[in-house]
Amino acid sequence: QYSMPWLDPVQFNPAYAGLDNSLSITGAYRSQWAGLEGQPVGQRISAHLPVYFLNSGFGVEVERDQIGARQLNSFGLSYNYQLVRGASVWSFGLSARVLQLGLDGSILRTPDGVYEDGNTIIHNDDLLPVGSVDNSSVAFGAGLYYQAEKLEGGLSARNLNEAVVAFPGFDYLLKREYHAYLRVKFDVLSKWEAFPMIYMVSDGTQLQTMVGATFRFRENVFGGVAYRGYSGPTSDAVVISGGLDINEKLSLAYAYDITLSNLSTVQTGSHEISLKYNLRQRIGAGIPPPLIFYPRAKE
C-alpha cells in the first residue's frame, strides 16, 4: 500500500490516465515497517498522458512488490474515454496488467524442517519449493473518474477476473479490489489551499479507510496528515506527509507512517518517497493559459 494516493490516482484507477493534462511521470519507493525482518518493500513508476484527438487518456505502469519470500512484479496498460462538460470531465477507463509472482523457497522455514549450514533445505512440506519458482497471469480492471476545479474522485476495481497464479501444489488467488476516492479543494485566505480527502479499499470482506487533508501554500509547498484504519476498531497508522515543487515541472514528496497497531513494538515506521514530473504542456499545442483549469474546456 502507498500513503499518498492523491499524487498518482492512476495507480488504482485507470480512468485517471491523462487527467494531469500533459505527460505525467511518477516514481515512488516505499519501505514499510522498517526494521521488521521480511518487511514489505515496493517500487513503482507510472507514465500517462492525454490523447486529445481521441478524447482519451493512455498510461503505462511498472511495479515491484516484495514481502518476505514473495515477490510480485507487474506491468500494466490503461486506456480511458473522456467526456468534457464545461470545466469538468467524466472519464471511463480499462486496464490490463501482466503479473509475475515469484516465491523463493530457500528462505522459508517450517517447524518440522531441516536446515543445516545454510545448504541443507528440507521443509518436510510437499507444497513448499526449496528453490525459486515463478509464474504469471493477467488481471483486468475498470474505473470511473470525475474531475472538476473544486472536486474530484472516482470508483474503480482491480483484479476483476480474480487472476490465479498457479504453482505446483497450490494456487495464488488475486482477489478483487474495490477502490473509492474523493478529494475536495477549498481556498483558505489568499495563499493557502486545503484538500480534504477520503480513500477506501475493500476486497469484499475487509475495508480499509484513509481520511485526511493536505494544505498547500502558494501552490508549491504542501503538508498533510491522515489516519488509516480497517474494518471495526482496528487502527493502522497516522500518515504525516510533505513536499514541494522543485521547479515548475518537478515535485518531490515524502510520507512517514506512525504505526498504531501492535506492530509498533517490532518496527520503526514506514517511509515513502515520490518524485513526479509533469511536462506542463499540451504536446504539439503549446502551454495552455493559466486561467484555464481544464485545457480542453476552451475548445
Backbone as CSV, one residue per row, in Angstrom:
resi,resn,N_x,N_y,N_z,CA_x,CA_y,CA_z,C_x,C_y,C_z
1,GLN,0.843,-1.191,0.000,0.000,0.000,0.000,0.877,1.240,0.000
2,TYR,0.329,2.313,-0.574,1.042,3.587,-0.628,0.238,4.633,0.129
3,SER,0.931,5.576,0.749,0.291,6.508,1.679,-0.058,7.863,1.085
4,MET,0.269,8.097,-0.182,-0.069,9.376,-0.819,-0.815,9.113,-2.130
5,PRO,-2.011,8.524,-2.062,-2.722,8.147,-3.290,-3.088,9.334,-4.161
6,TRP,-3.259,10.528,-3.557,-3.667,11.696,-4.337,-2.599,12.156,-5.315
7,LEU,-1.331,11.739,-5.124,-0.269,12.154,-6.025,-0.345,11.461,-7.375
8,ASP,-0.955,10.270,-7.412,-0.989,9.498,-8.661,-2.169,8.529,-8.644
9,PRO,-3.409,9.025,-8.757,-4.584,8.138,-8.689,-4.624,7.065,-9.769
10,VAL,-3.835,7.214,-10.838,-3.852,6.204,-11.886,-3.359,4.861,-11.365
11,GLN,-2.671,4.855,-10.228,-2.191,3.588,-9.684,-3.329,2.674,-9.262
12,PHE,-4.505,3.217,-8.979,-5.636,2.369,-8.621,-6.868,2.600,-9.497
13,ASN,-6.822,3.607,-10.388,-7.983,3.884,-11.227,-7.513,4.242,-12.640
14,PRO,-7.761,3.350,-13.623,-7.293,3.622,-14.986,-7.992,4.818,-15.625
15,ALA,-9.141,5.233,-15.087,-9.859,6.368,-15.650,-9.132,7.687,-15.412
16,TYR,-8.126,7.716,-14.542,-7.385,8.953,-14.275,-6.327,9.241,-15.338
17,ALA,-5.955,8.255,-16.126,-4.874,8.442,-17.099,-5.159,9.652,-17.985
18,GLY,-4.202,10.555,-18.065,-4.330,11.737,-18.889,-4.923,12.943,-18.205
19,LEU,-5.446,12.792,-16.993,-6.125,13.900,-16.331,-5.172,14.877,-15.652
20,ASP,-3.874,14.652,-15.734,-2.907,15.674,-15.341,-2.685,16.666,-16.482
21,ASN,-3.392,16.438,-17.597,-3.456,17.380,-18.719,-2.162,17.528,-19.506
22,SER,-1.203,16.656,-19.267,0.044,16.650,-20.024,0.749,15.331,-19.716
23,LEU,1.887,15.116,-20.319,2.673,13.940,-19.973,3.054,14.010,-18.499
24,SER,2.717,12.968,-17.733,2.970,12.940,-16.296,3.663,11.633,-15.952
25,ILE,4.793,11.727,-15.257,5.570,10.549,-14.867,5.800,10.601,-13.361
26,THR,5.441,9.533,-12.678,5.581,9.473,-11.218,6.328,8.213,-10.812
27,GLY,7.344,8.375,-9.979,8.060,7.242,-9.411,7.939,7.257,-7.901
28,ALA,7.774,6.098,-7.296,7.612,6.026,-5.845,8.388,4.839,-5.292
29,TYR,8.916,5.028,-4.078,9.596,3.953,-3.346,9.023,3.919,-1.938
30,ARG,8.692,2.709,-1.462,8.117,2.577,-0.125,8.821,1.466,0.654
31,SER,9.221,1.799,1.879,9.773,0.833,2.822,8.821,0.779,4.005
32,GLN,8.068,-0.316,4.097,7.016,-0.423,5.109,7.504,-1.223,6.321
33,TRP,7.183,-0.718,7.505,7.547,-1.376,8.765,9.065,-1.594,8.848
34,ALA,9.807,-0.517,8.748,11.267,-0.571,8.746,11.780,-1.293,9.991
35,GLY,12.773,-2.145,9.789,13.369,-2.888,10.886,12.763,-4.246,11.121
36,LEU,11.643,-4.547,10.481,10.993,-5.851,10.639,11.529,-6.802,9.573
37,GLU,11.993,-7.971,9.970,12.539,-8.931,9.014,11.464,-9.340,8.009
38,GLY,11.832,-9.302,6.724,10.880,-9.658,5.677,9.866,-8.566,5.386
39,GLN,10.150,-7.336,5.786,9.226,-6.217,5.640,8.811,-6.008,4.182
40,PRO,7.615,-5.451,3.931,7.218,-5.120,2.564,8.029,-3.949,2.031
41,VAL,8.485,-4.078,0.791,9.197,-3.007,0.087,8.621,-2.931,-1.323
42,GLY,8.293,-1.733,-1.766,7.700,-1.588,-3.086,8.276,-0.438,-3.868
43,GLN,8.326,-0.608,-5.183,8.710,0.462,-6.093,7.725,0.453,-7.264
44,ARG,7.382,1.632,-7.716,6.503,1.722,-8.875,6.829,2.970,-9.679
45,ILE,6.519,2.891,-10.966,6.639,4.057,-11.835,5.489,4.018,-12.821
46,SER,4.882,5.163,-13.033,3.777,5.253,-13.983,4.009,6.436,-14.902
47,ALA,3.471,6.342,-16.114,3.513,7.440,-17.066,2.180,7.458,-17.800
48,HIS,1.582,8.644,-17.913,0.313,8.730,-18.640,0.177,10.109,-19.268
49,LEU,-0.658,10.198,-20.272,-0.833,11.450,-20.997,-2.177,11.454,-21.698
50,PRO,-2.716,12.639,-21.971,-3.970,12.724,-22.719,-3.728,12.525,-24.207
51,VAL,-4.715,11.952,-24.875,-4.700,11.827,-26.333,-5.895,12.639,-26.816
52,TYR,-5.676,13.916,-27.070,-6.774,14.859,-27.258,-7.658,14.527,-28.460
53,PHE,-7.069,14.133,-29.558,-7.879,13.930,-30.754,-8.775,12.695,-30.642
54,LEU,-8.518,11.851,-29.630,-9.372,10.694,-29.364,-10.247,10.894,-28.123
55,ASN,-10.162,12.095,-27.499,-10.868,12.332,-26.231,-10.547,11.242,-25.220
56,SER,-9.282,10.903,-25.113,-8.874,9.744,-24.332,-7.614,10.033,-23.528
57,GLY,-7.274,9.066,-22.695,-6.021,9.083,-21.963,-5.385,7.710,-22.023
58,PHE,-4.071,7.651,-21.969,-3.341,6.391,-22.079,-2.238,6.374,-21.032
59,GLY,-2.014,5.221,-20.412,-0.986,5.129,-19.381,-0.308,3.777,-19.338
60,VAL,0.897,3.763,-18.790,1.641,2.523,-18.541,2.178,2.585,-17.117
61,GLU,2.368,1.439,-16.504,2.936,1.403,-15.156,3.710,0.117,-14.948
62,VAL,4.741,0.206,-14.122,5.545,-0.949,-13.733,5.663,-0.916,-12.215
63,GLU,5.481,-2.068,-11.581,5.524,-2.104,-10.119,6.197,-3.389,-9.643
64,ARG,6.916,-3.256,-8.541,7.544,-4.414,-7.887,7.185,-4.380,-6.412
65,ASP,6.693,-5.490,-5.902,6.278,-5.583,-4.505,6.945,-6.801,-3.876
66,GLN,7.749,-6.573,-2.842,8.486,-7.654,-2.181,8.067,-7.739,-0.719
67,ILE,7.709,-8.929,-0.274,7.442,-9.159,1.139,7.909,-10.564,1.494
68,GLY,8.932,-10.636,2.318,9.484,-11.931,2.694,9.972,-12.700,1.482
69,ALA,9.497,-13.941,1.339,9.912,-14.801,0.236,9.115,-14.565,-1.033
70,ARG,8.120,-13.700,-0.985,7.221,-13.480,-2.128,7.547,-12.185,-2.845
71,GLN,7.624,-12.243,-4.169,7.850,-11.053,-4.976,6.822,-11.007,-6.094
72,LEU,6.154,-9.857,-6.225,5.148,-9.689,-7.264,5.568,-8.539,-8.170
73,ASN,5.748,-8.836,-9.441,6.070,-7.829,-10.435,4.882,-7.657,-11.369
74,SER,4.632,-6.424,-11.801,3.510,-6.208,-12.709,3.852,-5.152,-13.750
75,PHE,3.251,-5.323,-14.924,3.340,-4.341,-15.999,1.930,-4.104,-16.499
76,GLY,1.486,-2.844,-16.497,0.104,-2.565,-16.828,-0.075,-1.486,-17.872
77,LEU,-1.204,-1.555,-18.566,-1.622,-0.553,-19.536,-3.003,-0.051,-19.149
78,SER,-3.226,1.253,-19.311,-4.523,1.862,-19.012,-4.988,2.678,-20.208
79,TYR,-6.299,2.633,-20.444,-6.892,3.449,-21.503,-8.250,3.932,-21.025
80,ASN,-8.603,5.165,-21.356,-9.918,5.663,-20.974,-10.500,6.559,-22.062
81,TYR,-11.797,6.771,-21.980,-12.515,7.708,-22.848,-13.074,8.807,-21.963
82,GLN,-12.895,10.045,-22.384,-13.228,11.190,-21.544,-14.301,12.058,-22.187
83,LEU,-15.290,12.422,-21.379,-16.359,13.310,-21.805,-16.179,14.650,-21.098
84,VAL,-15.902,15.703,-21.851,-15.687,17.026,-21.283,-17.015,17.764,-21.236
85,ARG,-17.339,18.302,-20.058,-18.567,19.061,-19.862,-18.197,20.395,-19.199
86,GLY,-18.028,21.443,-20.026,-17.610,22.719,-19.474,-16.223,22.627,-18.885
87,ALA,-16.079,22.934,-17.601,-14.784,22.879,-16.920,-14.619,21.595,-16.126
88,SER,-15.379,20.571,-16.461,-15.268,19.285,-15.765,-15.188,18.164,-16.795
89,VAL,-14.801,16.991,-16.325,-14.651,15.855,-17.228,-15.062,14.569,-16.516
90,TRP,-15.767,13.705,-17.253,-16.065,12.340,-16.821,-15.180,11.402,-17.627
91,SER,-14.569,10.441,-16.962,-13.663,9.521,-17.633,-14.016,8.081,-17.284
92,PHE,-13.987,7.202,-18.309,-14.303,5.785,-18.131,-13.107,4.980,-18.627
93,GLY,-12.483,4.189,-17.739,-11.230,3.552,-18.098,-11.183,2.056,-17.882
94,LEU,-10.262,1.410,-18.619,-9.994,-0.019,-18.505,-8.488,-0.214,-18.367
95,SER,-8.108,-1.309,-17.724,-6.686,-1.617,-17.573,-6.449,-3.115,-17.684
96,ALA,-5.219,-3.451,-18.048,-4.775,-4.849,-18.075,-3.366,-4.888,-17.519
97,ARG,-3.121,-5.848,-16.639,-1.794,-5.969,-16.026,-1.293,-7.401,-16.161
98,VAL,-0.039,-7.533,-16.571,0.638,-8.829,-16.548,1.324,-8.957,-15.198
99,LEU,0.985,-9.994,-14.464,1.501,-10.189,-13.107,2.431,-11.401,-13.070
100,GLN,3.607,-11.199,-12.539,4.543,-12.300,-12.347,4.811,-12.464,-10.860
101,LEU,4.472,-13.612,-10.339,4.655,-13.890,-8.917,5.787,-14.880,-8.726
102,GLY,6.736,-14.521,-7.867,7.851,-15.397,-7.566,7.892,-15.767,-6.092
103,LEU,8.337,-16.960,-5.789,8.460,-17.430,-4.410,9.832,-18.062,-4.235
104,ASP,10.597,-17.552,-3.292,11.946,-18.072,-3.019,11.853,-19.035,-1.838
105,GLY,11.753,-20.299,-2.144,11.601,-21.311,-1.099,12.815,-21.481,-0.225
106,SER,13.969,-21.008,-0.668,15.198,-21.213,0.104,15.220,-20.398,1.385
107,ILE,14.394,-19.347,1.489,14.397,-18.547,2.719,13.170,-18.825,3.587
108,LEU,12.361,-19.792,3.181,11.239,-20.208,4.025,11.711,-21.195,5.087
109,ARG,11.039,-21.193,6.209,11.354,-22.123,7.286,10.064,-22.684,7.870
110,THR,10.057,-23.985,8.134,8.892,-24.645,8.730,9.275,-25.250,10.072
111,PRO,8.314,-25.470,10.954,8.632,-26.033,12.279,9.292,-27.401,12.215
112,ASP,8.936,-28.200,11.199,9.475,-29.555,11.101,10.584,-29.685,10.069
113,GLY,11.058,-28.546,9.558,12.081,-28.598,8.529,13.468,-28.881,9.075
114,VAL,14.371,-29.238,8.142,15.767,-29.499,8.481,16.613,-28.502,7.699
115,TYR,17.368,-27.664,8.421,18.181,-26.627,7.779,19.547,-26.623,8.453
116,GLU,20.559,-26.998,7.689,21.901,-27.110,8.248,22.897,-26.383,7.363
117,ASP,23.748,-25.607,8.000,24.876,-24.937,7.335,24.445,-24.047,6.168
118,GLY,23.183,-23.697,6.121,22.700,-22.852,5.039,22.621,-23.553,3.699
119,ASN,22.965,-24.830,3.645,22.953,-25.583,2.386,21.845,-26.627,2.350
120,THR,21.586,-27.257,3.462,20.544,-28.268,3.521,19.190,-27.604,3.739
121,ILE,18.283,-27.849,2.826,16.932,-27.279,2.917,15.928,-28.398,2.719
122,ILE,15.343,-28.833,3.802,14.304,-29.861,3.757,13.103,-29.323,4.539
123,HIS,12.070,-28.877,3.846,10.916,-28.278,4.517,10.016,-29.314,5.184
124,ASN,10.086,-30.577,4.718,9.117,-31.594,5.146,7.685,-31.103,4.888
125,ASP,7.519,-30.420,3.772,6.219,-29.926,3.335,6.227,-29.954,1.813
126,ASP,5.450,-30.867,1.223,5.482,-31.069,-0.226,4.985,-29.863,-1.020
127,LEU,4.280,-28.941,-0.374,3.755,-27.784,-1.086,4.788,-26.677,-1.265
128,LEU,5.851,-26.700,-0.479,6.820,-25.609,-0.499,8.042,-25.964,-1.337
129,PRO,8.456,-25.090,-2.235,9.665,-25.336,-3.023,10.909,-25.095,-2.190
130,VAL,12.026,-25.706,-2.604,13.290,-25.487,-1.909,14.129,-24.417,-2.621
131,GLY,13.710,-24.048,-3.823,14.388,-23.003,-4.572,13.392,-21.950,-5.036
132,SER,13.751,-21.200,-6.055,12.889,-20.133,-6.567,11.970,-20.666,-7.662
133,VAL,10.709,-20.312,-7.564,9.721,-20.655,-8.591,8.938,-19.389,-8.926
134,ASP,8.414,-19.335,-10.144,7.595,-18.188,-10.522,6.625,-18.590,-11.615
135,ASN,5.575,-17.800,-11.754,4.586,-17.999,-12.798,3.873,-16.670,-13.009
136,SER,3.032,-16.586,-14.016,2.406,-15.312,-14.333,0.945,-15.481,-14.708
137,SER,0.244,-14.362,-14.725,-1.161,-14.331,-15.104,-1.488,-12.914,-15.556
138,VAL,-2.738,-12.692,-15.994,-3.190,-11.381,-16.454,-4.413,-10.977,-15.657
139,ALA,-4.432,-9.734,-15.173,-5.561,-9.217,-14.399,-6.119,-7.971,-15.087
140,PHE,-7.440,-7.804,-15.001,-8.115,-6.690,-15.650,-8.771,-5.776,-14.616
141,GLY,-8.901,-4.502,-14.981,-9.521,-3.537,-14.082,-10.372,-2.544,-14.854
142,ALA,-11.164,-1.777,-14.114,-12.022,-0.768,-14.728,-12.257,0.349,-13.726
143,GLY,-12.582,1.550,-14.232,-12.800,2.664,-13.324,-13.612,3.782,-13.939
144,LEU,-14.160,4.602,-13.064,-14.901,5.812,-13.414,-14.300,6.958,-12.600
145,TYR,-14.060,8.107,-13.253,-13.452,9.229,-12.549,-14.107,10.530,-12.990
146,TYR,-14.293,11.426,-12.007,-14.854,12.756,-12.271,-13.857,13.793,-11.766
147,GLN,-13.605,14.817,-12.596,-12.664,15.863,-12.206,-13.250,17.231,-12.546
148,ALA,-13.283,18.106,-11.544,-13.696,19.494,-11.728,-12.720,20.374,-10.957
149,GLU,-12.949,21.670,-10.954,-11.995,22.593,-10.338,-11.902,22.408,-8.833
150,LYS,-13.017,22.117,-8.169,-13.036,22.021,-6.717,-13.254,20.604,-6.197
151,LEU,-13.550,19.673,-7.079,-13.927,18.327,-6.648,-13.426,17.295,-7.641
152,GLU,-12.893,16.199,-7.120,-12.529,15.084,-7.982,-12.625,13.786,-7.199
153,GLY,-12.837,12.691,-7.914,-12.920,11.396,-7.268,-13.408,10.341,-8.225
154,GLY,-13.398,9.094,-7.756,-13.825,8.023,-8.636,-13.996,6.703,-7.930
155,LEU,-14.519,5.743,-8.685,-14.706,4.365,-8.248,-13.968,3.458,-9.221
156,SER,-13.341,2.429,-8.706,-12.605,1.524,-9.582,-12.512,0.140,-8.959
157,ALA,-12.155,-0.823,-9.807,-11.971,-2.199,-9.346,-10.762,-2.788,-10.045
158,ARG,-9.977,-3.542,-9.314,-8.819,-4.227,-9.872,-9.019,-5.738,-9.711
159,ASN,-8.289,-6.501,-10.515,-8.383,-7.971,-10.485,-9.831,-8.433,-10.696
160,LEU,-10.507,-7.832,-11.672,-11.906,-8.183,-11.920,-12.090,-9.667,-12.221
161,ASN,-11.134,-10.250,-12.909,-11.227,-11.667,-13.269,-10.652,-12.588,-12.212
162,GLU,-10.257,-12.014,-11.055,-9.656,-12.789,-9.960,-8.589,-13.744,-10.502
163,ALA,-7.560,-13.157,-11.057,-6.488,-13.922,-11.685,-5.855,-14.907,-10.708
164,VAL,-5.482,-16.068,-11.242,-4.848,-17.114,-10.440,-3.452,-17.377,-10.986
165,VAL,-2.465,-17.323,-10.103,-1.099,-17.692,-10.462,-0.861,-19.095,-9.913
166,ALA,-0.673,-20.057,-10.816,-0.610,-21.467,-10.423,0.826,-21.912,-10.153
167,PHE,0.997,-22.625,-9.044,2.260,-23.261,-8.696,1.999,-24.743,-8.443
168,PRO,3.019,-25.566,-8.535,2.827,-26.988,-8.218,2.318,-27.166,-6.781
169,GLY,1.151,-27.705,-6.634,0.624,-27.988,-5.307,-0.290,-26.920,-4.740
170,PHE,-0.251,-25.682,-5.257,-1.139,-24.647,-4.728,-1.301,-23.516,-5.751
171,ASP,-2.381,-22.787,-5.617,-2.663,-21.642,-6.475,-2.700,-20.372,-5.630
172,TYR,-2.225,-19.272,-6.219,-2.224,-17.963,-5.557,-3.315,-17.130,-6.199
173,LEU,-4.363,-16.816,-5.435,-5.516,-16.082,-5.948,-5.382,-14.590,-5.650
174,LEU,-5.533,-13.776,-6.687,-5.544,-12.318,-6.528,-7.008,-11.881,-6.488
175,LYS,-7.512,-11.591,-5.292,-8.921,-11.258,-5.123,-9.231,-9.875,-5.691
176,ARG,-10.492,-9.659,-5.982,-10.923,-8.358,-6.473,-10.671,-7.286,-5.417
177,GLU,-10.273,-6.109,-5.877,-10.101,-4.942,-5.015,-11.039,-3.839,-5.498
178,TYR,-11.758,-3.236,-4.571,-12.657,-2.142,-4.906,-12.125,-0.859,-4.255
179,HIS,-12.017,0.210,-5.051,-11.434,1.465,-4.588,-12.434,2.599,-4.740
180,ALA,-12.484,3.475,-3.744,-13.303,4.687,-3.797,-12.447,5.850,-3.303
181,TYR,-12.501,6.960,-4.030,-11.612,8.091,-3.737,-12.371,9.389,-3.953
182,LEU,-12.209,10.339,-3.013,-12.849,11.642,-3.133,-11.929,12.695,-2.534
183,ARG,-11.747,13.800,-3.269,-10.890,14.893,-2.803,-11.550,16.222,-3.161
184,VAL,-11.567,17.140,-2.199,-12.215,18.436,-2.379,-11.183,19.535,-2.168
185,LYS,-11.338,20.627,-2.889,-10.424,21.762,-2.771,-11.144,22.957,-2.175
186,PHE,-10.509,23.592,-1.167,-11.017,24.821,-0.569,-9.911,25.872,-0.579
187,ASP,-10.262,27.091,-0.938,-9.323,28.201,-0.825,-9.354,28.731,0.604
188,VAL,-8.173,28.867,1.211,-8.056,29.366,2.588,-7.206,30.628,2.559
189,LEU,-7.809,31.739,2.959,-7.134,33.030,2.861,-6.719,33.261,1.401
190,SER,-5.615,33.937,1.178,-5.246,34.258,-0.200,-4.121,33.387,-0.745
191,LYS,-3.396,32.703,0.134,-2.230,31.961,-0.319,-2.287,30.478,0.019
192,TRP,-3.328,30.060,0.735,-3.426,28.669,1.174,-4.592,27.965,0.490
193,GLU,-4.404,26.653,0.264,-5.463,25.789,-0.234,-5.520,24.548,0.652
194,ALA,-6.726,24.072,0.925,-6.926,22.861,1.723,-7.578,21.793,0.854
195,PHE,-7.125,20.539,1.036,-7.631,19.418,0.233,-8.038,18.255,1.149
196,PRO,-9.248,18.263,1.715,-9.727,17.092,2.461,-9.871,15.902,1.515
197,MET,-9.628,14.699,2.032,-9.593,13.520,1.188,-10.079,12.296,1.945
198,ILE,-10.757,11.378,1.243,-11.083,10.067,1.789,-10.786,9.031,0.707
199,TYR,-10.157,7.939,1.124,-9.774,6.874,0.196,-10.083,5.542,0.868
200,MET,-10.871,4.693,0.185,-11.281,3.416,0.751,-10.934,2.277,-0.201
201,VAL,-10.496,1.160,0.376,-10.159,-0.043,-0.380,-10.801,-1.239,0.304
202,SER,-11.409,-2.118,-0.493,-12.045,-3.301,0.080,-11.858,-4.490,-0.851
203,ASP,-11.751,-5.675,-0.260,-11.746,-6.907,-1.043,-13.086,-7.624,-0.935
204,GLY,-14.106,-6.927,-0.423,-15.415,-7.520,-0.237,-15.598,-8.120,1.143
205,THR,-14.489,-8.258,1.879,-14.546,-8.810,3.233,-14.078,-7.793,4.255
206,GLN,-12.953,-7.176,3.982,-12.370,-6.190,4.890,-12.280,-4.840,4.201
207,LEU,-12.517,-3.779,4.955,-12.489,-2.420,4.420,-11.369,-1.633,5.089
208,GLN,-10.545,-1.003,4.261,-9.513,-0.091,4.756,-9.918,1.326,4.371
209,THR,-9.875,2.248,5.335,-10.268,3.631,5.090,-9.148,4.567,5.494
210,MET,-8.885,5.544,4.641,-7.884,6.571,4.918,-8.570,7.925,4.797
211,VAL,-8.485,8.715,5.868,-9.130,10.027,5.906,-8.085,11.056,6.325
212,GLY,-8.028,12.172,5.616,-7.049,13.185,5.981,-7.185,14.428,5.141
213,ALA,-6.179,15.270,5.185,-6.183,16.514,4.431,-4.752,16.962,4.195
214,THR,-4.551,17.637,3.071,-3.280,18.290,2.795,-3.534,19.787,2.652
215,PHE,-2.498,20.566,2.939,-2.587,22.018,2.869,-1.433,22.526,2.011
216,ARG,-1.764,23.344,1.036,-0.759,23.816,0.081,-0.605,25.331,0.168
217,PHE,0.640,25.792,0.208,0.949,27.218,0.321,1.581,27.708,-0.976
218,ARG,0.995,28.761,-1.538,1.494,29.369,-2.781,1.615,28.354,-3.912
219,GLU,0.839,27.286,-3.844,0.759,26.278,-4.896,2.069,25.530,-5.126
220,ASN,3.008,25.588,-4.168,4.244,24.849,-4.410,4.834,24.163,-3.176
221,VAL,4.265,24.360,-2.004,4.713,23.657,-0.797,3.481,23.080,-0.112
222,PHE,3.542,21.813,0.307,2.376,21.232,0.957,2.779,20.380,2.157
223,GLY,1.832,20.214,3.068,1.976,19.314,4.199,0.619,18.730,4.517
224,GLY,0.607,17.547,5.123,-0.674,16.920,5.402,-0.594,15.867,6.475
225,VAL,-1.767,15.426,6.914,-1.879,14.361,7.904,-3.101,13.528,7.567
226,ALA,-3.029,12.224,7.805,-4.137,11.329,7.512,-4.132,10.180,8.508
227,TYR,-5.313,9.599,8.700,-5.479,8.419,9.554,-5.942,7.253,8.691
228,ARG,-5.355,6.078,8.928,-5.735,4.873,8.185,-6.107,3.768,9.165
229,GLY,-7.260,3.159,8.927,-7.710,2.069,9.777,-8.452,1.026,8.972
230,TYR,-8.866,-0.049,9.653,-9.538,-1.156,8.991,-10.942,-1.334,9.540
231,SER,-11.632,-2.354,9.006,-12.980,-2.653,9.464,-13.004,-2.814,10.981
232,GLY,-14.068,-2.289,11.605,-14.160,-2.377,13.054,-13.230,-1.373,13.711
233,PRO,-12.750,-1.664,14.924,-11.946,-0.689,15.678,-10.448,-0.767,15.398
234,THR,-10.038,-1.491,14.352,-8.614,-1.717,14.126,-7.947,-0.494,13.499
235,SER,-6.947,0.063,14.168,-6.177,1.187,13.651,-4.892,0.693,13.011
236,ASP,-4.459,1.394,11.980,-3.231,1.009,11.295,-2.135,2.047,11.509
237,ALA,-2.390,3.304,11.071,-1.305,4.281,11.137,-1.842,5.700,11.006
238,VAL,-1.018,6.632,11.451,-1.184,8.054,11.152,-0.090,8.412,10.157
239,VAL,-0.479,9.031,9.060,0.455,9.377,7.989,0.739,10.875,8.017
240,ILE,2.007,11.231,8.104,2.435,12.624,8.025,3.204,12.794,6.719
241,SER,2.800,13.764,5.905,3.411,13.916,4.589,3.767,15.369,4.322
242,GLY,4.641,15.571,3.370,5.031,16.905,2.967,5.772,16.868,1.646
243,GLY,5.823,18.013,0.972,6.521,18.052,-0.300,6.611,19.460,-0.847
244,LEU,7.267,19.579,-1.981,7.438,20.879,-2.606,7.694,20.715,-4.088
245,ASP,7.447,21.784,-4.839,7.791,21.822,-6.249,9.236,22.275,-6.381
246,ILE,10.065,21.417,-6.927,11.469,21.766,-7.143,11.586,22.824,-8.237
247,ASN,10.785,22.656,-9.263,10.638,23.670,-10.307,9.241,23.520,-10.884
248,GLU,8.944,24.182,-11.984,7.580,24.168,-12.498,7.151,22.817,-13.040
249,LYS,8.093,21.896,-13.245,7.770,20.594,-13.810,8.010,19.426,-12.860
250,LEU,8.831,19.615,-11.839,9.257,18.511,-10.985,8.877,18.768,-9.534
251,SER,8.276,17.759,-8.884,7.893,17.881,-7.476,8.361,16.659,-6.700
252,LEU,8.627,16.876,-5.421,9.123,15.839,-4.524,8.221,15.756,-3.311
253,ALA,7.892,14.524,-2.865,7.026,14.341,-1.702,7.543,13.191,-0.844
254,TYR,7.279,13.278,0.459,7.709,12.252,1.425,6.597,12.027,2.437
255,ALA,6.422,10.772,2.834,5.434,10.433,3.855,6.053,9.486,4.879
256,TYR,5.672,9.691,6.119,6.107,8.805,7.209,4.868,8.288,7.937
257,ASP,4.783,6.962,8.079,3.662,6.339,8.771,4.034,6.045,10.216
258,ILE,3.258,6.592,11.148,3.409,6.252,12.562,2.472,5.086,12.843
259,THR,3.025,3.932,13.117,2.219,2.720,13.291,1.438,2.758,14.597
260,LEU,0.141,2.436,14.533,-0.718,2.430,15.712,-1.065,1.019,16.178
261,SER,-0.845,0.029,15.327,-1.181,-1.347,15.683,-0.097,-1.950,16.576
262,ASN,-0.263,-3.221,16.940,0.726,-3.909,17.774,2.079,-4.060,17.080
263,LEU,2.113,-3.854,15.765,3.387,-3.900,15.050,4.337,-2.789,15.484
264,SER,3.823,-1.800,16.188,4.668,-0.680,16.621,5.791,-1.130,17.554
265,THR,5.673,-2.309,18.145,6.689,-2.789,19.076,7.860,-3.478,18.379
266,VAL,7.717,-3.790,17.082,8.762,-4.558,16.401,9.304,-3.856,15.155
267,GLN,8.902,-2.600,14.918,9.412,-1.868,13.764,9.387,-0.372,14.078
268,THR,9.941,0.414,13.167,10.128,1.838,13.457,9.360,2.754,12.510
269,GLY,8.307,2.233,11.870,7.505,3.065,10.995,7.757,2.779,9.529
270,SER,7.030,3.481,8.668,7.132,3.273,7.222,7.533,4.574,6.535
271,HIS,8.338,4.433,5.487,8.837,5.582,4.744,8.414,5.468,3.280
272,GLU,8.035,6.588,2.711,7.654,6.604,1.307,8.133,7.900,0.672
273,ILE,8.719,7.797,-0.501,9.190,8.979,-1.215,8.696,8.903,-2.652
274,SER,8.288,10.049,-3.183,7.719,10.092,-4.525,8.283,11.280,-5.287
275,LEU,8.576,11.061,-6.554,9.079,12.108,-7.435,8.172,12.154,-8.658
276,LYS,7.660,13.347,-8.976,6.693,13.474,-10.067,7.153,14.534,-11.057
277,TYR,7.060,14.175,-12.335,7.397,15.103,-13.413,6.165,15.323,-14.266
278,ASN,5.846,16.586,-14.562,4.759,16.923,-15.467,5.288,17.890,-16.512
279,LEU,5.090,17.547,-17.774,5.610,18.364,-18.859,4.992,19.760,-18.875
280,ARG,3.770,19.901,-18.300,3.074,21.186,-18.229,2.896,21.812,-19.613
281,GLN,2.648,20.966,-20.596,2.485,21.481,-21.949,1.648,20.513,-22.764
282,ARG,0.680,21.056,-23.470,-0.070,20.226,-24.400,0.842,19.876,-25.555
283,ILE,1.122,18.612,-25.713,2.072,18.173,-26.735,1.595,18.623,-28.108
284,GLY,2.440,19.433,-28.768,2.103,19.930,-30.087,1.149,21.103,-30.101
285,ALA,0.752,21.620,-28.903,-0.230,22.703,-28.872,0.192,23.852,-27.968
286,GLY,1.396,23.799,-27.379,1.862,24.879,-26.517,1.285,24.794,-25.124
287,ILE,1.666,25.712,-24.261,1.210,25.740,-22.875,-0.142,26.438,-22.788
288,PRO,-1.155,25.818,-22.141,-2.468,26.444,-22.050,-2.429,27.664,-21.137
289,PRO,-3.355,28.629,-21.336,-3.409,29.801,-20.456,-3.601,29.388,-19.010
290,PRO,-2.992,30.085,-18.031,-3.069,29.677,-16.627,-4.463,29.773,-16.043
291,LEU,-5.366,30.567,-16.640,-6.711,30.703,-16.102,-7.626,29.571,-16.520
292,ILE,-7.173,28.752,-17.465,-7.994,27.625,-17.893,-7.698,26.442,-16.994
293,PHE,-8.707,26.025,-16.199,-8.470,24.894,-15.305,-8.242,23.619,-16.088
294,TYR,-9.122,23.333,-17.050,-9.023,22.110,-17.829,-8.815,22.504,-19.276
295,PRO,-7.644,22.230,-19.838,-7.282,22.782,-21.140,-8.320,22.518,-22.238
296,ARG,-8.953,21.369,-22.225,-9.892,21.069,-23.294,-11.175,21.874,-23.200
297,ALA,-11.407,22.538,-22.025,-12.648,23.262,-21.829,-12.751,24.461,-22.763
298,LYS,-11.633,24.947,-23.324,-11.679,26.137,-24.172,-11.999,25.780,-25.621
299,GLU,-12.010,24.511,-25.944,-12.202,24.113,-27.325,-13.703,24.090,-27.665
